[in-house]
């Protein structure tokens, strides 16, 4: 099994969620986040004072899925989250050793 973590622009969340649903994924975890990469933030003017906004609003999506769905899920995220502008986000893929459903004790793919 794998875990996909994707950091995307907040307004792309619904598009990504719908794209993942079409791939056949049943559950995702979404967390509001702030950060920056090459985008570096920007300056804003508030009541005559200029200040730097270092951390931009992002959304982090986490999915644990079976290996055979990984490529389709990555493609779905890329296509749905892409705007073509800097700050579109990143996708991280890592191995998951075990998954256990707390309620039933099911393990592995059955617990996902």
C-alpha positions in Angstrom: 0.0 0.0 0.0 1.0 3.6 -0.5 0.2 7.0 1.0 -0.3 10.0 -1.2 0.1 13.4 0.3 -0.8 16.3 -2.0 -0.6 20.0 -1.2 -2.8 22.0 -3.5 -4.5 25.4 -3.9 -7.7 25.5 -1.7 -10.0 26.4 -4.6 -9.0 23.2 -6.4 -10.1 20.9 -3.6 -13.6 20.1 -5.0 -12.1 19.3 -8.5 -9.5 17.0 -6.9 -12.0 15.3 -4.7 -14.3 14.6 -7.7 -11.4 13.3 -9.8 -10.3 10.9 -7.0 -13.9 9.7 -6.6 -14.0 8.8 -10.3 -10.8 6.8 -9.9 -12.6 4.7 -7.2 -11.2 6.1 -4.0 -13.6 6.1 -1.2 -11.9 8.2 1.5 -9.5 11.1 1.8 -8.3 13.2 4.7 -8.1 17.0 4.1 -6.2 19.4 6.3 -6.0 23.2 5.9 -2.3 24.2 5.7 -0.1 27.2 5.1 3.2 27.2 3.3 5.4 28.3 0.5 7.8 27.0 -2.0 9.1 28.8 -5.1 6.0 31.0 -4.8 7.6 32.6 -1.8 4.6 34.6 -0.6 3.8 38.2 -1.4 3.4 41.7 0.1 0.1 43.3 0.9 -0.9 46.7 2.0 -3.2 47.1 5.1 -4.2 50.5 6.4 -1.2 52.1 4.8 1.3 49.6 6.1 3.0 47.1 3.8 3.6 43.6 5.2 4.9 40.3 3.9 2.6 37.3 3.7 5.2 34.4 3.9 2.8 31.5 4.3 0.1 31.1 1.7 -3.1 29.1 2.3 -3.0 25.5 1.0 -4.9 22.3 1.4 -3.2 19.0 2.2 -4.9 15.8 1.0 -3.9 12.4 2.4 -4.9 9.1 0.8 -3.9 5.5 1.6 -4.6 3.2 -1.3 -3.6 -0.1 -2.9 -0.5 0.0 -5.2 -2.5 -0.6 -8.4 -4.4 2.6 -7.9 -1.5 4.9 -7.3 -0.7 6.0 -10.8 -4.3 6.7 -11.6 -4.7 8.7 -8.4 -1.6 10.7 -9.1 -2.8 11.5 -12.6 -6.2 12.5 -11.3 -4.7 14.9 -8.8 -2.3 16.4 -11.3 -5.0 17.0 -13.9 -7.5 18.4 -11.4 -5.1 20.6 -9.4 -3.1 22.1 -12.3 -3.6 25.7 -13.1 -0.4 26.2 -15.0 0.8 28.8 -12.5 3.5 28.7 -9.8 2.1 27.3 -6.5 0.0 24.5 -8.0 1.5 22.2 -5.3 3.3 19.0 -4.8 2.5 15.2 -4.6 4.4 12.9 -2.2 4.2 9.1 -2.3 5.4 6.9 0.5 5.1 3.3 1.5 2.6 2.2 4.2 3.5 -0.9 6.2 0.1 -1.5 7.8 -3.4 -0.2 8.1 -5.7 -1.2 10.9 -9.4 -0.3 11.2 -9.9 0.6 14.8 -13.6 -0.4 15.0 -13.3 -3.9 13.5 -9.6 -4.8 13.8 -9.5 -5.4 10.0 -6.0 -5.1 8.6 -4.3 -4.3 5.2 -6.4 -3.5 2.1 -9.6 -4.5 3.9 -9.0 -1.7 6.4 -8.7 1.0 3.8 
